[in-house]
Amino acid sequence: MGSHYHWNFGPVLENLDVLWVGAIGTLRLFVICVALGFGFGLVVGLGRHARSRWIYLPATAFVEFFRNTPVLVQILWFYYALPILLPFEISPLAAAALGISLNSAAFSAEIYRGGIESIDRGQAEAARALGMTAAQAMRRVVLPQALRRMLPALTNRGIEIFKMTTLASAVAYVELLQQGKLLASLNFNPIETYTVIAVVFFLCLFPLVQATYALERRLGRSDA
């Protein structure tokens, strides 16, 4: 089939509106997961840095559980199992957002923790000596410096979140891959359809990847 296959992108190009709907769904899910994953990840990362065992242990348990179970399994569990345990329905968007966000929170929590612990403790102690509380020292002195070091890693995590949105197709959430499956089944042209989807993802992510490299180089020069 390989050398004799006749490529025909016509049916795909005629249905770009279908892919556009999927692209909007992908972007919606991406924004939700970045906001929840990075926001809750900061809370968990601070918990991993805490001295109190009552805070540190639950934060550590959360990180270990969600880092060591597949995202797809988490999405499917939220979609199929959670409604059995709790008396409410859950939409495909909510299930996908929960699975991807909590998984991303676990990974970003470790990025936050590593960034915080990379800052010399003497700076926090100096801030405390100036009359700041521990929370104020963290917010005003430690976090601003740590975030600067964490930006490349957080940007890479954001790229991974964007790619993980395709897993939402497992619960029939309307995103780019799900719409591609629909087109491929209707037109019997999976090669062309998935090629277009791959190109769309590449065009979205390549500039972000290049921006990450540029950011890493810039931060590397400023740290020198």
C-alpha positions in Angstrom: 0.0 0.0 0.0 2.9 2.4 0.9 4.3 3.5 -2.5 1.0 3.1 -4.3 -1.2 5.0 -1.9 -2.9 8.1 -3.3 -3.1 10.8 -0.8 -6.3 12.8 -0.8 -6.6 15.6 1.7 -9.8 17.0 0.1 -12.3 15.5 2.5 -10.3 16.7 5.5 -9.9 20.2 4.1 -13.6 20.3 3.3 -14.4 19.6 7.0 -12.0 22.0 8.7 -14.9 23.4 10.6 -15.2 20.0 12.4 -11.6 20.1 13.3 -12.0 23.8 14.4 -14.6 22.7 16.9 -12.2 20.2 18.2 -9.4 22.7 18.4 -11.6 25.0 20.5 -12.3 22.1 22.8 -8.6 21.3 23.1 -7.7 24.9 24.0 -10.5 25.1 26.6 -9.3 21.9 28.3 -5.7 23.1 28.1 -6.4 26.4 29.8 -8.4 24.7 32.6 -5.7 22.1 33.2 -2.9 24.6 33.2 -4.7 26.9 35.7 -5.7 24.1 38.0 -2.6 22.0 37.6 -0.1 24.9 38.2 -2.3 26.5 40.9 -2.9 23.4 43.0 0.6 22.2 42.2 2.0 25.3 44.0 -0.2 24.5 47.1 1.1 20.9 47.1 4.7 22.0 46.5 4.5 24.3 49.5 3.1 21.3 51.4 6.0 19.2 50.4 8.3 21.9 51.7 6.5 22.2 55.0 8.0 21.0 58.3 4.8 19.8 59.8 4.2 16.1 59.2 0.4 16.8 59.1 1.0 18.9 55.9 4.0 17.1 54.4 2.6 13.6 54.5 -0.7 14.2 52.7 1.1 16.3 50.1 3.7 13.6 49.6 0.9 10.9 49.3 -0.9 13.0 46.7 2.3 13.4 44.6 3.3 9.8 44.8 -0.2 8.5 43.9 -0.8 10.8 40.9 2.8 10.6 39.6 2.7 6.8 39.7 -0.7 6.1 38.0 -1.4 6.6 34.3 -3.3 9.8 33.4 -5.7 7.8 31.1 -6.7 5.5 34.0 -7.3 8.6 36.2 -9.6 10.1 33.5 -11.5 6.9 33.1 -11.9 6.5 36.8 -13.3 10.0 37.3 -15.7 9.4 34.4 -16.9 5.9 35.1 -16.2 5.2 38.8 -16.8 8.5 40.5 -20.5 8.7 39.5 -21.1 5.3 41.1 -19.6 6.4 44.4 -21.1 9.9 44.4 -24.7 10.8 43.5 -24.0 13.0 40.5 -23.1 12.8 36.8 -19.7 14.0 35.6 -19.2 15.4 32.1 -16.4 14.3 29.8 -14.8 17.8 30.2 -14.9 17.6 34.0 -13.4 14.0 34.0 -10.6 14.9 31.6 -9.9 18.2 33.5 -9.7 16.4 36.8 -7.4 13.6 35.6 -5.0 15.9 33.7 -5.0 18.7 36.3 -4.4 16.5 39.3 -1.6 14.6 37.5 0.0 17.8 36.4 -0.4 19.2 39.9 1.7 16.3 41.2 4.5 16.9 38.7 4.5 20.7 39.0 4.5 20.3 42.8 7.9 18.7 42.5 9.1 21.5 40.2 7.9 24.1 42.8 9.5 22.1 45.7 12.8 21.8 43.8 12.8 25.5 42.9 12.1 26.6 46.5 14.7 24.4 47.9 17.3 25.7 45.4 17.1 29.1 47.1 19.6 29.6 49.9 17.9 29.2 53.3 19.9 32.2 54.5 17.7 34.5 52.4 14.5 33.4 54.2 16.2 33.7 57.6 17.3 37.2 56.7 13.8 38.1 55.8 12.6 36.7 59.1 15.2 38.8 60.9 13.8 41.9 59.2 10.4 41.1 60.8 8.7 39.2 58.0 6.5 36.2 58.8 7.4 32.9 57.2 4.6 33.3 54.7 5.7 36.8 53.8 9.3 35.7 53.4 8.2 32.9 51.1 5.9 35.2 49.0 8.2 38.3 48.8 11.7 36.8 48.8 11.9 33.0 48.1 9.1 32.5 45.5 10.0 35.3 43.1 13.6 34.0 42.8 12.4 30.3 42.7 9.8 31.0 40.0 12.5 32.5 37.8 14.5 29.3 38.0 11.4 27.1 37.5 10.0 28.9 34.4 11.7 26.5 31.8 10.5 23.4 33.7 7.0 24.8 34.1 6.9 25.8 30.4 7.8 22.2 29.5 5.1 20.9 31.8 2.6 23.2 30.0 3.6 21.6 26.6 3.1 18.2 28.1 -0.4 19.2 29.3 -1.3 20.4 25.8 -0.3 17.0 24.4 -2.2 15.2 27.1 -5.5 16.8 26.1 -5.7 14.1 23.4 -6.4 11.6 26.2 -9.8 13.2 26.7 -11.0 11.5 23.5 -11.2 8.3 25.6 -14.4 9.7 27.3 -15.7 11.2 24.0 -14.8 14.8 25.0 -15.0 17.0 21.8 -11.3 17.9 21.2 -9.1 17.7 18.2 -8.3 14.0 18.2 -11.9 13.0 18.9 -13.1 15.1 16.0 -10.3 13.5 13.9 -11.6 10.1 14.8 -15.0 11.2 13.6 -13.8 12.4 10.3 -11.6 9.4 9.7 -14.5 7.0 10.3 -16.8 9.0 8.1 -14.4 9.4 5.2 -12.3 6.3 5.6 -9.1 8.4 5.4 -7.3 7.9 8.7 -3.8 8.6 7.2 -4.8 12.1 5.9 -6.9 13.0 8.9 -4.3 12.1 11.5 -1.5 13.7 9.4 -3.4 17.0 9.5 -4.0 16.6 13.3 -0.3 16.0 13.8 0.6 19.1 11.7 -1.8 21.2 13.7 -0.3 20.1 17.0 3.2 20.7 15.6 2.3 24.2 14.5 0.9 25.0 18.0 3.7 23.5 20.0 6.8 24.2 17.9 6.8 28.0 18.8 6.3 27.1 22.4 9.2 24.7 22.4 11.4 27.3 20.7 10.3 29.9 23.3 11.3 27.5 26.0 14.8 27.1 24.6 15.2 30.8 24.2 14.0 31.3 27.8 16.5 28.7 29.1 19.4 30.4 27.2 18.4 33.8 28.5 18.1 32.6 32.1 21.4 30.8 31.7 23.2 33.9 30.6 21.7 36.0 33.4 22.8 33.4 36.0 26.4 33.4 34.7 
